[in-house]
Structures are given as structure tokens and as C-alpha cells.
Amino acid sequence: MEEKEAVCRGVELAYGELSGAPPPRDCTAACCHGGAKMAVLAYSLGKREINQHFTIKNAKLISLVAVLLLLVFHAASRYYEGGDSCEWLLSRGRYLGEDVWQPYGCMMHKYKSIEAKTCLSEKRVAFVGDSRIRQLFYSFIKIINPERKEEGIKHEDISFEDKSYSIKVVTRCSRPRSCHGNLRKCLHVLYETSVTWWLPIVMSVLTVYPFTQWSIKLHGGSSEALQQYKVNLTAIMGQLEKLAEHGEVYWVLQDPVNEEVLSENRKMITNQQLELYNEAAVDVLNSSKRNGRSRVRLVAASRQAALETIIKSDDGLHLPESTRSGAMILMNSVCNKILRPIDGSCCQTLRAPNLLQKLSALFFLGSAVVIMVFHILGNNRHRRHVPPDVESLEEKKPATAAVPPGPKAPFQALCRMGVIMGYFYLCDRADVFMKEQKFYTHSTFFIPLIYIFVLGVFYSDNSKEAKLLNREQTDEWKGWMQLVILIYHISGASAFIPVYMHVRVLVAAYLFQTGYGHFSFFWLKGDFGLYRVCQVLFRLNFLVLVLCVVMDRPYQFYYFVPLVTFWFVVIYTTMAMWPQILQKTANSSGVWHFGVLAKLLGLLMFICFFAFSQGVFERVFSVWPISKLFELNGSIHEWWFRWKLDRFAVIHGMLFAFIYLVLQKRQVLSEGKGETLFSAKISNFLLFLSVVSFITYSIWASSCKTKTECNEMHPYISVVQILAFILIRNIPGYARSIYSSFFAWFGKISLELFICQYHIWLAADTKGILVLIPGNPSLNILVSTFIFVCVAHEISLITNDLAQVVIPKDSMALLKRLGAMGILSLVILWIHNLHIQISTLLQQMR
């Protein structure tokens, strides 16, 4: 009994601390009955302890230390183990799933026919070896011409030619018996014929796959044959080195065999024998190295891949076509440095920073110098403002009067931004960290999804208000949607159409919130001033504009920001144009409500006109300088696709906001805490309808056969699931009274999370995954995610700090700064265009 009373006293104290209210009279009955309230208390205490000891400030310090340690680790690793991504490509890797090969530390591009033809134009490729090299030959030419079939006389040389691109691919010495099992003789024949056929070629490729299996087969795996193999290989190294002076020479190690299914006449070919021959080849190649490197490149990755797939072989010797990764490895080794695909980081050399990138580095360094000067002069006054929300610009008022930021504040913000941009550059433009390709499985998407929703439930709190779509709820909504989108991107879930379609609804929901939030602000407050507009545009675009310069990417590359910026301008224009109809205007006469509906109808007609007039749309957005904002790779097509896909989402949000605010004003809704939104019958009916609609959409999305087919329907029906979610989330009073503070926290930095993922969580401009910790994918995701979230949060604060300085409230000062920014933008565009023209001229001269 004493123990029970002691526990209750502890509960009394904790209860008073947490709630600020007196504890229940009967402590024993209140907290010790059944243990339910003890669990609630433990839950609250656990949250408080976590929040107390793990603050965002501490997290950022930890992430900074982690980045510095990782930089040292990767620099040391490259110095001592070698940092040549070509060696990584050719030497080792692992399978992602059954048939997707992942080289160690870099990304392998999957070449299409036109890309392979462009790369190999006016080149010659020779494959030297037996039936296994014949397989590699066919896999290689099927990349160039997918229609080519495996045909030809067994053990005869085969050739492939594409006259339009002047490409020739051949096999040589396909009849080992004609060379009497002598590798030296076969390669000597090739070398003699190559004097007239090979050497004049500007760029050529020779792939050698030794006749190991024939040597073992003809000589019974004798040690004498192995010794003769070494002698022959040593003798031909000089010829291979000479060939390598005029092209690229690859020596492919022998793949293993499946001894259990080998035919009787091949039983003497064992993996032990093949390993001895491979070791001999490695020894000879290593002994021929000059300055620590041989011109003849060793391909060991295909053998490592075959160790896992040879079990699928029908005859125990030859690999099935679907498991042959050697041809794509060779294509990446030859072509990546020529075509430089963004998702083919293996074998690529670094691009030199362009003029704008160098100028941006000098600008950030200049900010650091100014900070040092201020520090020496002793000017340390700086106060960080509470960041207002982009949608409503509502701001928590500080208890004391805000101190205006001192002259040091913007330079501190720029200095912090410079450090962060340095990290961005190291992650996705420098050869420091590794990259890997994405690979989708259901577990990589759904398991993290379960984790985050468990965390979201754990961090649940009472809402300050119970209004429909209150600020805490919309932050929560943005937060969990953003986390789902992040998991969708890193897991490569776009390959799974049902997930793709549901994520498309989430993007539409973001735009729905854009329409809802901005319409509500203009309708209620009527603030159409230039300051408001500039604040929103700055907060939406600051990070992206910096990244466009630092990462050398066009504005449209970060497609979501141009999209929400465009729609904000449309909403502003719609609401600000004559007649300006606000809530206080409509209260005087209900006729004004029809005026708002007329404006929305006009906006709908504007959207439909452009949606069904692609030619007009492209002409409008191809006009300079607008084209600089919306073109991607010289085309407006990507902008057209993104705009058209969610073209009705914003107007749906505006219409919903209008109906809700009118019903709220007329007191049709019950928005008290614990109250259902409508009467019991209407609420039950709407809840039932919403659940059915939600499930129906999910069934439809799961039945989609192609993305194109589903995308055609998406603009018209995405609103069904959005409205269903809003009603399910808001009709029950208890649901409106609580929210997830975990999701809401992420919702406040959702824009920064969406943009930052491009370069410091994903890699290769979202095509791959950033690898900070090689060899441990799970730990790598945890560490990179932790750093990524800390960086996104810091950028949101930097944006707020700079917004206070860059966007003054004084109209004249603001106009002057806008003029200066316009001139600066024109200068940057001129420098960029000049740099492109000079680069093009230099390439033509070469």
C-alpha cells in the first residue's frame, strides 16, 4: 500500500507539472486503477524528456560534426583506397533485387539505343574469346539494336555494322581449336590484322575474354597448361598495351560455372580451376602496371555478378540473357565520360565550375569576410525573428518588443547559407561522396511509411482551436504529405503505379492548400500590398534561385516552386482585379457572393482555354524572358506537363475556401471542441460518403494500367480524395481537437524539405541516392536524413532572416530594391548567356 501511495504522490507532482492543474482528490482511484492513466503519464513524461534533451540546436551541432567527420572519412578513403569510379564500376558491386546491378559507390546508366549509337559513332569494338564472349557480344549489340537476334554459325566470327553511325562490332578468334588452344596465337592474329583495321580509328574498344575453359577442357586442368597460360599471357601483354595506346582494352575475368548441371564433356571445368586461371591473369596484369596502373583494364564485376546468377544457367556454363550485366558495365565504362548522363556517375570526370558558380563562391566568401570585420569591430547585435508562415504570414508575437536586425544579421545569414551551399556542392557536384541508383520494392516504401506514422501518433497534442483546417492541422497535413513524398522519391516508388497515383493526389493537395490559404487571406484581410506579394515570392523562391546559380540548374528544374509561384500570381490577380470583393464587402450584400463565383468561373475558363490549346500555351511561355523561367533543356514541355496535370487543384481549393468561409460566417457549422461539424445525420452521411469515395479512388488507382491513362483522369478526380480526407479529418469533433506535432513540425519546413532533397538526400539531381556511409544502406539513410532535415530547418530560418532585410515595409525603399534586383537579374542572365556562347564557340573550335 505504501508503494502504491508513493507512486501516486509521484503522479501528483508530475500531473501538476504537466497540466498546471491540481491533481484529482482520490489519487489512488484516479491514477492507480488499471494502469491506464499511468501509461498516459509515462507517455507524456517520455515526450517531455525527449524534447528537453534533444533540441533542434543540438541536432544541428551533431549534424555539423557528422558532416566534418564524413568529409575526413571519404577523403582518407579515396587517398588510401583509390577514388577512381571506373575501377569501382569494373571491379565490384552488388545486386539490387534479382537483375539490377549496383556498382560500388557510383551509378550505372541504362543506355538506350540512340545513346549507344551516339557514343559509338565512328568507332570499332572487338570481342575476343569463345562462346562466353559471344554472349557478351550479343548483349552489347542489343543495346545498340534491341531487334538484333542471337544468330550465326557456332564458333564462327560474327560482325555487326550500323552504317548510319559508322559503328562496327565484331568477334574474333571464336574458334579456339583453330588456334590450337593457344591464346597467344589468337591474340597475335588479332594484333596483326588490327594494324590495318584498328589503329587508324580515333577511339576503339577491345574486350578480351580468355579461352580458359578450352584450356582446361583440352588439357584436363593440368598444371602445365596453367603455366603455359601464364607464359602466353605475359607474352601478349606488350601487344595489348600497344592496342591500348589507340583505344580501350578490357580483360574480362572468367565467370564461374554451375558444376552440378555441366555436361559430361565439361565436368573437368571446375570453379577451382577457373579461379587459378583468374588469379594468374590478375598477377600478370598487375606486374605490367606502369606508374601503378595498367593500360589494360581488368573487368571483375561481371564475374562477381555471375556468382549470384550462374545458378539460373541451363547448361551450367552460359548465363541467361536477363542476368548479363557485363555489356552494360562496358557501355558505361566507354560512354559515360563522353555523353555524361546525369544518372551515370561511374567513369565521369568533374565539370569545372562555371563563371556564375565561381562568382557565387566569392560572394559567400565576401560575406564571411564582412562577418570577421564586424567581429573585430565588436558589433555583435543580432536577433532572429520568428518566421511567419508563407501561406498566412501569421506570426507569433514575442513577449517583448522586437529588436530590429542589426547590420551584421544579413551577413551572418549569408555566411550560414554559404556553408550550406558548400555542402550542397560537395554532395552533388564534387567527387567527394558516393552515389547509388534507386531500386523499388514494396518494403522500401511501406515499412518507412509505417515508422513515420507511428511517430506521428506518438507526438500528438491538443489543438489550440477546433476550426476546420486550422493552422496546426494544415501544418500537420503538409508535414505527413511531405514525408510520404520523400519516401516515395528515395524508394523509387514511381515505378509502382498505385503509389504513383496516390502521390499525385498529394501534390494536388499541396496546390489545393495553396488556393485555400491565399484565397482565405485575401478574402479575410484584403491585403493586396506590394510588401505582402514580395514576402511570399521571396520565401517561395529564395532557396531555388540560389540553387539555380550554385548547382547550375534552370529554374524549371525545381518544378514545384515555379508551379506554386505561378498559381500565387494567378490567385493574387484574380482577387485583386476589379471589383475587389472581400468578406466585409459581401457582408453588406449577398449579391457580391455571385461576383466571387463569377471570378472563379472566369478563372476556370482561362484554365480550360490553355489546357485545350497547347500551341497557345507554349507560345506564351516561350517568349523571352518568361522562357528563362519555364524552359527545361530548351523545351517548355515539362512545364506544360506539370501545369496541366494539376490545373484544377488550385481553383478547387479557392472554391472550397469560399464555401467554407461563407458557411462559417452564417454559423452553419459547429466548430466547438468535441462538436461534430454538422448534425448527426448529415455528419454520418458525409463520413460514409467520404470513406466510400476514398476507397473507390484507391481501387481505381490500383487498376490503372499506364501512367498516361491515369494522368488523363487525374485532374478531374483528384479532388474527390482530397475532399474525402478533409471531411474524415474534420467532421468528428475529437479529430479536430487533436493534431500531430511531429507532422506539424515537418509541415512548417515542407517547402525546404522538398527542394533540399534534390541534392543532399537524393543525388544526381534526384536520379540516385546520396551515399555518406558506404556498405550499410540502412545506417546511410538514417545519417543522411538526419543531416538533410537539419539543413532544411536552418535554411528556413535563414530565409526568414534575409526576408526581414531584403523586403522592407517602406514602399519607396521596396521599389528601389526591386529595381536593383531587376538590374542584377538581367546582368546575371547576360553573364550566363555570354558564358554559354563562349563555351559553345570553344567546343566548335576543338
Secondary structure, DSSP 8 states (H G I E B T S, - for coil): -HHHHHHHHHHHHHHHHHHSS---S-HHHHHSSTTHHHHHHHHHHHHHHHHHHS-HHHHHHHHHHHHHHHHHHHHHHHHHH---HHHHHHH-EEEETTTEEEETTS------HHHHHHHHTTEEEEEEESHHHHHHHHHHHHHH-TT----S-TTS--EEEETTTTEEEEEE---GGGGTT-HHHHHHHHHHHHHHHTTT-SSEEEEEE--HHHHHHHHTT-HHHHHHHHHHHHHHHHHHHHHHTSSEEEEE------GGG--GGGTT--HHHHHHHHHHHHHHHHHT-BTTB-SEEEE-HHHHHHHHHGGG-SSSSS--GGG--HHHHHHHHHHHHHH--TT--TT-------HHHHHHHHHHHHHHHHHHHHHHHT-----------TTT------SS------TTHHHHHHHHHHHHHHHHHHHHTSSSSEEEE----HHHHHHHHHHHHHHHHHSEEE-S---TT-HHHHHHHHHHHHHHHHHHHHHTGGGSHHHHHHHHHHHHHHHHHHHHHHHHHHHHH----HHHHHHHHHHHHHHHHHHHHHTT--GGGSTHHHHHHHHHHHHHHHHHSSS---HHHHHH-THHHHHHHHHHHHHHHHHHHHHT-HHHHHHHHTSTTHHHHH-BTTBSHHHHHHHHHTTTHHHHHHHHHHHHHHHHHTT-S--STT--SS-HHHHHHHHHHHHHHHHHHHHHHHT---HHHHHHHHHHHHHHHHHHHHHHHHSSHHHHTEEEHHHHHHHTTHHHHHHHHHHHTEETTTTEEEESSTT-HHHHHHHHHHHHHHHHHHHHHHHHHHHHHHS-SSHHHHHHHHHHHHHHHHHHHHHHHHHHHHHHHHHHH-
